[in-house]
Amino acid sequence: MGQGQATTEAESQLRSNSTTNPKSSIDLLRNYEIAQGTRQALRTFYSSEIELKNEKKLRIMEAKAYRKILADERKSILQAAGKKAKHAILCIGTQGTGVGSPIKGRAK
């Protein structure tokens, strides 16, 4: 059995035997044992070199997408401001453009 197939089986077992909503204490213990048994297969797959490379690619692609969106936004703001402003800044916080709106996360 391949690593991907073992991971798929482990995930389906965990989905059908959740420890969050057991019907009885016996179910909880059984589901916990299943979780313990599937742990190694999941760790082996998700910590593999291929999966780590895929995660890195995803982070890079996400950063590129955000940079492109921000560049397009800056370009449109500068066009709207015309020649009167060298560096137009528009701050949009988490609750709109109002006074005292906190600027969090990527907006900073």
Backbone as a printed PyTorch tensor [residue, N CA C, xyz], in Angstrom:
tensor([[[  0.8550,  -1.1770,   0.0000],
         [  0.0000,   0.0000,   0.0000],
         [  0.9030,   1.2420,   0.0000]],

        [[  0.5780,   2.2070,  -0.8820],
         [  1.3850,   3.4130,  -0.9760],
         [  1.1370,   4.3720,   0.1710]],

        [[  2.0160,   5.3420,   0.2520],
         [  1.9320,   6.3050,   1.3510],
         [  0.6610,   7.1500,   1.2450]],

        [[  0.2960,   7.5240,   0.0250],
         [ -0.9150,   8.3260,  -0.1650],
         [ -2.1700,   7.5560,   0.1900]],

        [[ -2.2090,   6.2760,  -0.1740],
         [ -3.3760,   5.4550,   0.1290],
         [ -3.5080,   5.2360,   1.6350]],

        [[ -2.3940,   5.0360,   2.3130],
         [ -2.4210,   4.8570,   3.7690],
         [ -2.9220,   6.1350,   4.4500]],

        [[ -2.5090,   7.2760,   3.9180],
         [ -2.9580,   8.5510,   4.4760],
         [ -4.4550,   8.7390,   4.2600]],

        [[ -4.9300,   8.3970,   3.0650],
         [ -6.3630,   8.5150,   2.7670],
         [ -7.1800,   7.6310,   3.6980]],

        [[ -6.7170,   6.4060,   3.9120],
         [ -7.4180,   5.5030,   4.8300],
         [ -7.4270,   6.0420,   6.2490]],

        [[ -6.2790,   6.5460,   6.6980],
         [ -6.1850,   7.0820,   8.0660],
         [ -7.1190,   8.2690,   8.2350]],

        [[ -7.1710,   9.1580,   7.2210],
         [ -8.0510,  10.3220,   7.3200],
         [ -9.5160,   9.9140,   7.3310]],

        [[ -9.8840,   8.9070,   6.5360],
         [-11.2920,   8.4700,   6.5400],
         [-11.6530,   7.8100,   7.8730]],

        [[-10.7150,   7.0750,   8.4740],
         [-10.9670,   6.4940,   9.7930],
         [-11.1780,   7.5890,  10.8330]],

        [[-10.3420,   8.6100,  10.7770],
         [-10.4780,   9.6970,  11.7430],
         [-11.7790,  10.4730,  11.5340]],

        [[-12.1740,  10.6450,  10.2770],
         [-13.4230,  11.3550,   9.9900],
         [-14.6190,  10.6090,  10.5650]],

        [[-14.6320,   9.2880,  10.4150],
         [-15.7820,   8.5100,  10.8780],
         [-15.7210,   8.1910,  12.3810]],

        [[-14.5640,   8.3860,  12.9990],
         [-14.4120,   8.0820,  14.4330],
         [-13.8520,   9.2920,  15.1770]],

        [[-14.5900,  10.3700,  15.1800],
         [-14.1300,  11.6050,  15.7980],
         [-14.1420,  11.5100,  17.3240]],

        [[-13.1560,  12.1360,  17.9410],
         [-13.1170,  12.1580,  19.4070],
         [-13.8720,  13.3560,  19.9730]],

        [[-14.4060,  14.2120,  19.1160],
         [-15.0710,  15.4150,  19.6170],
         [-16.5120,  15.1640,  20.0560]],

        [[-17.2150,  14.2200,  19.4150],
         [-18.6170,  13.9750,  19.7770],
         [-18.8990,  12.4850,  19.9760]],

        [[-18.2840,  11.8630,  20.9570],
         [-18.5560,  10.4370,  21.1730],
         [-19.9170,  10.2490,  21.8470]],

        [[-20.5350,   9.0960,  21.6020],
         [-21.8380,   8.8060,  22.2180],
         [-21.6840,   8.2680,  23.6340]],

        [[-20.5350,   7.6550,  23.9090],
         [-20.3060,   7.1100,  25.2510],
         [-18.8070,   7.1490,  25.5420]],

        [[-18.4740,   6.8140,  26.7740],
         [-17.0580,   6.8060,  27.1420],
         [-16.3120,   5.6820,  26.4300]],

        [[-16.9990,   4.6040,  26.1310],
         [-16.3740,   3.4990,  25.3930],
         [-16.0300,   3.9480,  23.9720]],

        [[-16.9680,   4.6950,  23.3510],
         [-16.6990,   5.2470,  22.0150],
         [-15.5060,   6.1940,  22.0550]],

        [[-15.4210,   6.9970,  23.0800],
         [-14.3060,   7.9280,  23.2060],
         [-12.9760,   7.1830,  23.2720]],

        [[-12.9000,   6.1480,  24.0860],
         [-11.6660,   5.3670,  24.2020],
         [-11.3080,   4.6750,  22.8840]],

        [[-12.3190,   4.1060,  22.2130],
         [-12.0830,   3.4320,  20.9370],
         [-11.5920,   4.4430,  19.8940]],

        [[-12.2290,   5.6030,  19.8210],
         [-11.8340,   6.6310,  18.8550],
         [-10.4450,   7.1740,  19.1600]],

        [[-10.1160,   7.2640,  20.4410],
         [ -8.7830,   7.7290,  20.8230],
         [ -7.7210,   6.7280,  20.3800]],

        [[ -8.0080,   5.4320,  20.5470],
         [ -7.0730,   4.3940,  20.1050],
         [ -6.8830,   4.4230,  18.5920]],

        [[ -7.9510,   4.6810,  17.8570],
         [ -7.8560,   4.8000,  16.4010],
         [ -6.9860,   6.0010,  16.0370]],

        [[ -7.1810,   7.0980,  16.7520],
         [ -6.3680,   8.2960,  16.4970],
         [ -4.8950,   8.0150,  16.7730]],

        [[ -4.6160,   7.2800,  17.8320],
         [ -3.2280,   6.9350,  18.1550],
         [ -2.6290,   6.0380,  17.0730]],

        [[ -3.4330,   5.1110,  16.5470],
         [ -2.9540,   4.1690,  15.5410],
         [ -2.6830,   4.8170,  14.1850]],

        [[ -3.4270,   5.8400,  13.8490],
         [ -3.2630,   6.4890,  12.5390],
         [ -2.2530,   7.6290,  12.5770]],

        [[ -1.7870,   7.9710,  13.7330],
         [ -0.8980,   9.1220,  13.8960],
         [  0.3710,   9.0130,  13.0510]],

        [[  1.0320,   7.8730,  13.0760],
         [  2.3180,   7.7390,  12.3910],
         [  2.1690,   7.8510,  10.8800]],

        [[  1.1150,   7.2450,  10.3180],
         [  0.9040,   7.3230,   8.8650],
         [  0.7110,   8.7710,   8.4250]],

        [[ -0.0630,   9.5310,   9.2040],
         [ -0.3120,  10.9350,   8.8620],
         [  0.9470,  11.7800,   9.0170]],

        [[  1.6820,  11.5570,  10.0830],
         [  2.9150,  12.3270,  10.2960],
         [  3.9380,  12.0450,   9.2110]],

        [[  4.0520,  10.7830,   8.8110],
         [  5.0040,  10.4170,   7.7640],
         [  4.6620,  11.1200,   6.4640]],

        [[  3.3710,  11.1480,   6.1170],
         [  2.9600,  11.7750,   4.8560],
         [  3.1170,  13.2860,   4.8950]],

        [[  2.5590,  13.9250,   5.9180],
         [  2.5420,  15.3870,   5.9490],
         [  3.8980,  15.9980,   6.2940]],

        [[  4.8320,  15.2030,   6.7980],
         [  6.1720,  15.7080,   7.0630],
         [  7.1540,  15.2900,   5.9730]],

        [[  6.6430,  14.6800,   4.9050],
         [  7.5220,  14.2220,   3.8330],
         [  8.0940,  15.4190,   3.0730]],

        [[  9.1990,  15.1750,   2.4130],
         [  9.8970,  16.2430,   1.6850],
         [  9.0190,  16.8200,   0.5770]],

        [[  8.2720,  15.9710,  -0.1100],
         [  7.4100,  16.4270,  -1.2010],
         [  6.3300,  17.3600,  -0.6590]],

        [[  5.7210,  16.9710,   0.4470],
         [  4.6500,  17.8080,   1.0180],
         [  5.1970,  19.1410,   1.5050]],

        [[  6.3860,  19.1420,   2.0920],
         [  6.9900,  20.3900,   2.5510],
         [  7.3040,  21.3010,   1.3680]],

        [[  7.7710,  20.7090,   0.2490],
         [  8.0270,  21.5100,  -0.9500],
         [  6.7300,  22.1060,  -1.4840]],

        [[  5.6590,  21.3100,  -1.4780],
         [  4.3620,  21.8180,  -1.9480],
         [  3.8760,  22.9760,  -1.0830]],

        [[  4.0500,  22.8590,   0.2270],
         [  3.6600,  23.9530,   1.1320],
         [  4.4440,  25.2200,   0.8230]],

        [[  5.7400,  25.0580,   0.5900],
         [  6.5910,  26.2090,   0.2840],
         [  6.1500,  26.8640,  -1.0160]],

        [[  5.8490,  26.0540,  -2.0390],
         [  5.3630,  26.5960,  -3.3120],
         [  4.0700,  27.3780,  -3.1150]],

        [[  3.1730,  26.8280,  -2.3020],
         [  1.9110,  27.5060,  -2.0360],
         [  2.1260,  28.8600,  -1.3650]],

        [[  3.0310,  28.9020,  -0.3670],
         [  3.3170,  30.1740,   0.3110],
         [  3.8890,  31.1950,  -0.6670]],

        [[  4.7900,  30.7530,  -1.5590],
         [  5.3890,  31.6590,  -2.5340],
         [  4.3280,  32.1740,  -3.5060]],

        [[  3.4610,  31.2710,  -3.9810],
         [  2.4120,  31.6790,  -4.9110],
         [  1.4380,  32.6580,  -4.2550]],

        [[  1.1250,  32.4250,  -2.9840],
         [  0.2240,  33.3200,  -2.2620],
         [  0.8570,  34.7030,  -2.1040]],

        [[  2.1380,  34.7370,  -1.7680],
         [  2.8270,  36.0160,  -1.6160],
         [  2.8680,  36.7680,  -2.9400]],

        [[  3.1130,  36.0630,  -4.0500],
         [  3.1220,  36.7040,  -5.3630],
         [  1.7590,  37.2920,  -5.6980]],

        [[  0.7040,  36.5320,  -5.3860],
         [ -0.6520,  37.0080,  -5.6720],
         [ -0.9520,  38.2780,  -4.8680]],

        [[ -0.5810,  38.2820,  -3.5880],
         [ -0.8110,  39.4820,  -2.7760],
         [ -0.0050,  40.6690,  -3.3050]],

        [[  1.2440,  40.4320,  -3.7150],
         [  2.0510,  41.5320,  -4.2630],
         [  1.4300,  42.0940,  -5.5210]],

        [[  0.9180,  41.2320,  -6.3900],
         [  0.2900,  41.6960,  -7.6290],
         [ -0.9690,  42.5030,  -7.3330]],

        [[ -1.7840,  42.0120,  -6.4200],
         [ -3.0150,  42.7290,  -6.0510],
         [ -2.6740,  44.0960,  -5.4810]],

        [[ -1.6790,  44.1380,  -4.5950],
         [ -1.2890,  45.4150,  -3.9960],
         [ -0.7020,  46.3710,  -5.0290]],

        [[  0.0780,  45.8510,  -5.9810],
         [  0.6370,  46.7060,  -7.0270],
         [ -0.4700,  47.2900,  -7.8940]],

        [[ -1.4570,  46.4650,  -8.2500],
         [ -2.5910,  46.9610,  -9.0380],
         [ -3.3780,  48.0120,  -8.2580]],

        [[ -3.5430,  47.7850,  -6.9650],
         [ -4.2710,  48.7460,  -6.1170],
         [ -3.5240,  50.0730,  -6.0380]],

        [[ -2.1940,  49.9970,  -5.8320],
         [ -1.3970,  51.2340,  -5.7960],
         [ -1.4890,  51.9850,  -7.1080]],

        [[ -1.4400,  51.2500,  -8.2130],
         [ -1.5100,  51.8750,  -9.5310],
         [ -2.8410,  52.6110,  -9.7270]],

        [[ -3.9360,  51.9610,  -9.3270],
         [ -5.2480,  52.5960,  -9.4970],
         [ -5.4060,  53.8060,  -8.5780]],

        [[ -4.8290,  53.7460,  -7.3740],
         [ -4.9070,  54.8940,  -6.4530],
         [ -4.1190,  56.0600,  -7.0100]],

        [[ -2.9330,  55.7940,  -7.5380],
         [ -2.1180,  56.8670,  -8.1090],
         [ -2.7820,  57.4710,  -9.3350]],

        [[ -3.4240,  56.6660, -10.1470],
         [ -4.1450,  57.1940, -11.3050],
         [ -5.3120,  58.0670, -10.8690]],

        [[ -6.0070,  57.6620,  -9.8180],
         [ -7.1430,  58.4480,  -9.3220],
         [ -6.6700,  59.7550,  -8.7000]],

        [[ -5.4840,  59.7550,  -8.0770],
         [ -4.9680,  60.9590,  -7.4320],
         [ -4.4390,  61.9480,  -8.4570]],

        [[ -4.0860,  61.4910,  -9.6320],
         [ -3.5670,  62.3840, -10.6590],
         [ -2.1300,  62.7700, -10.3720]],

        [[ -1.6840,  63.8800, -10.9750],
         [ -0.2940,  64.3140, -10.8460],
         [ -0.0360,  65.0960,  -9.5640]],

        [[ -1.0450,  65.3930,  -8.8010],
         [ -0.8510,  66.2100,  -7.6050],
         [ -0.2010,  65.4500,  -6.4420]],

        [[ -0.1960,  64.1290,  -6.4960],
         [  0.3920,  63.3570,  -5.3980],
         [  1.4620,  62.4090,  -5.9340]],

        [[  2.6450,  62.4700,  -5.3340],
         [  3.7020,  61.5300,  -5.7230],
         [  3.4370,  60.1540,  -5.1290]],

        [[  3.0580,  60.1340,  -3.8590],
         [  2.8180,  58.8800,  -3.1670],
         [  1.4450,  58.9310,  -2.5230]],

        [[  0.4680,  58.4100,  -3.2230],
         [ -0.8860,  58.3780,  -2.6630],
         [ -1.0100,  57.1840,  -1.7320]],

        [[ -1.5990,  57.4030,  -0.5770],
         [ -1.7850,  56.3350,   0.3900],
         [ -3.2610,  56.2780,   0.7520]],

        [[ -3.8120,  55.0880,   0.6750],
         [ -5.1800,  54.8720,   1.0990],
         [ -5.1480,  53.7520,   2.1250]],

        [[ -5.5130,  54.0590,   3.3550],
         [ -5.5020,  53.0600,   4.4170],
         [ -6.9130,  52.5540,   4.6440]],

        [[ -7.0720,  51.2660,   4.4970],
         [ -8.3690,  50.6450,   4.7420],
         [ -8.1670,  49.6440,   5.8680]],

        [[ -8.8080,  49.8850,   6.9720],
         [ -8.6730,  48.9990,   8.1240],
         [ -9.6570,  47.8540,   8.0630]],

        [[ -9.7640,  47.1430,   9.1600],
         [-10.6460,  45.9810,   9.1910],
         [-12.1220,  46.3700,   9.2760]],

        [[-12.3920,  47.6360,   9.5920],
         [-13.7730,  48.0880,   9.6700],
         [-14.0220,  49.2670,   8.7330]],

        [[-13.3530,  49.2410,   7.5700],
         [-13.5800,  50.2830,   6.5810],
         [-12.5770,  51.4110,   6.6900]],

        [[-12.9270,  52.5620,   6.0990],
         [-12.0160,  53.7060,   6.0470],
         [-12.2940,  54.7240,   7.1410]],

        [[-13.1220,  54.3890,   8.0960],
         [-13.4950,  55.3340,   9.1380],
         [-12.3570,  55.6730,  10.0880]],

        [[-12.5660,  56.6810,  10.8990],
         [-11.5670,  57.1230,  11.8580],
         [-11.3900,  56.0660,  12.9430]],

        [[-10.1330,  55.7650,  13.2520],
         [ -9.8400,  54.8070,  14.3090],
         [ -9.9650,  53.3520,  13.8930]],

        [[-10.1270,  53.1000,  12.6000],
         [-10.2270,  51.7240,  12.1290],
         [ -8.8740,  51.0560,  12.2120]],

        [[ -8.7560,  49.9280,  12.8890],
         [ -7.4420,  49.2830,  13.0430],
         [ -6.9720,  48.6710,  11.7200]],

        [[ -5.6910,  48.8320,  11.4440],
         [ -5.0910,  48.2570,  10.2520],
         [ -4.2970,  47.0460,  10.7020]],

        [[ -4.7270,  45.8710,  10.2670],
         [ -4.1290,  44.6250,  10.7550],
         [ -3.6090,  43.7770,   9.6040]],

        [[ -2.7760,  42.8080,   9.9520],
         [ -2.3420,  41.7800,   9.0210],
         [ -1.6270,  42.3160,   7.8050]],

        [[ -2.0320,  41.8620,   6.6230],
         [ -1.3680,  42.2280,   5.3820],
         [ -1.5630,  43.6930,   5.0220]],

        [[ -2.5890,  44.3210,   5.5540],
         [ -2.8340,  45.7270,   5.2520],
         [ -1.7190,  46.6250,   5.7700]],

        [[ -1.0000,  46.1600,   6.8170],
         [  0.0970,  46.9600,   7.3510],
         [  1.1880,  47.0120,   6.3190]]])
